[in-house]
Structure formats: C-alpha cells, structure tokens
Amino acid sequence: MFARGGKLFPKALALTGTVGGALAVHQYMDSRR
C-alpha cells in the first residue's frame, strides 16, 4: 500500500505544505492588522 502510494504521498505532502503556508501567511497578516 505504501509503495503503491509512494507517488501520491509527495504530492499530498506538497499540497499540505502549500495550504499550511498560505494559512500561516493569512494568520500573520491577520495578526499585523
């Protein structure tokens, strides 16, 4: 299962990182206001 999802995992991780980064930026902008 893990070996088969090896191609999908990095993509999901990148997506999570992107969403997390956008959320962090949003929180940062919100706190500066």
Backbone bond lengths (Angstrom), bond angles and torsions (degrees), N, CA, C in turn:
res aa  C-N    CA-C-N  psi(-1)  N-CA   C-N-CA  omega(-1)  CA-C   N-CA-C  phi
1 M - - - 1.461 - - 1.543 109.80 -
2 F 1.331 116.06 -47.81 1.468 119.98 -178.74 1.532 111.46 -66.00
3 A 1.360 114.98 -39.71 1.463 119.74 -179.28 1.532 110.12 -66.34
4 R 1.348 115.80 -38.91 1.461 119.94 -179.46 1.534 109.90 -69.64
5 G 1.325 116.48 -34.59 1.462 120.07 -179.29 1.520 112.29 -89.36
6 G 1.336 116.18 10.75 1.465 120.13 -179.42 1.518 112.45 -61.18
7 K 1.341 116.62 -32.97 1.470 120.01 -179.63 1.522 110.50 -77.15
8 L 1.319 115.66 -30.75 1.462 120.23 -176.02 1.528 111.03 -81.10
9 F 1.333 116.05 -32.33 1.467 120.29 -175.52 1.529 113.93 -58.01
10 P 1.343 118.95 -50.80 1.475 119.23 179.67 1.524 112.40 -59.48
11 K 1.326 115.52 -35.45 1.471 120.09 179.78 1.513 110.38 -66.53
12 A 1.334 115.82 -42.93 1.464 120.44 179.32 1.525 109.65 -66.54
13 L 1.334 115.50 -37.71 1.465 120.31 -179.37 1.527 110.06 -66.54
14 A 1.327 115.91 -40.74 1.468 120.74 179.30 1.520 110.02 -65.39
15 L 1.329 116.00 -40.20 1.460 120.70 179.95 1.525 110.22 -64.13
16 T 1.343 115.42 -43.72 1.465 120.50 179.04 1.519 110.21 -61.94
17 G 1.341 115.43 -41.17 1.456 120.08 -179.79 1.520 111.15 -64.79
18 T 1.333 116.28 -39.60 1.464 120.89 -179.90 1.523 110.48 -65.91
19 V 1.336 115.39 -46.54 1.471 120.53 -179.80 1.526 109.77 -64.43
20 G 1.331 115.74 -41.78 1.461 120.13 -179.89 1.525 110.98 -64.30
21 G 1.341 115.83 -40.05 1.455 120.19 179.64 1.520 111.17 -65.50
22 A 1.324 115.91 -43.32 1.467 120.72 179.39 1.522 110.19 -63.29
23 L 1.338 115.62 -39.27 1.459 120.66 179.64 1.521 110.16 -66.15
24 A 1.342 115.95 -40.76 1.472 120.74 -179.97 1.528 110.13 -63.75
25 V 1.339 116.12 -42.28 1.469 120.83 179.07 1.523 109.90 -63.59
26 H 1.323 116.21 -41.53 1.459 120.87 -179.64 1.531 110.48 -62.91
27 Q 1.338 115.78 -43.79 1.463 121.16 178.83 1.527 110.10 -63.77
28 Y 1.328 115.86 -40.67 1.470 121.63 -179.60 1.522 110.58 -62.81
29 M 1.333 117.00 -45.77 1.455 121.46 179.59 1.523 110.22 -64.64
30 D 1.336 115.44 -37.69 1.455 120.71 -178.86 1.529 110.82 -65.77
31 S 1.326 116.49 -38.96 1.467 120.35 -176.77 1.532 110.98 -74.51
32 R 1.323 117.07 -24.11 1.465 120.63 -178.63 1.527 111.54 -79.14
33 R 1.327 116.67 -21.46 1.454 120.76 -175.86 1.523 111.97 -66.85
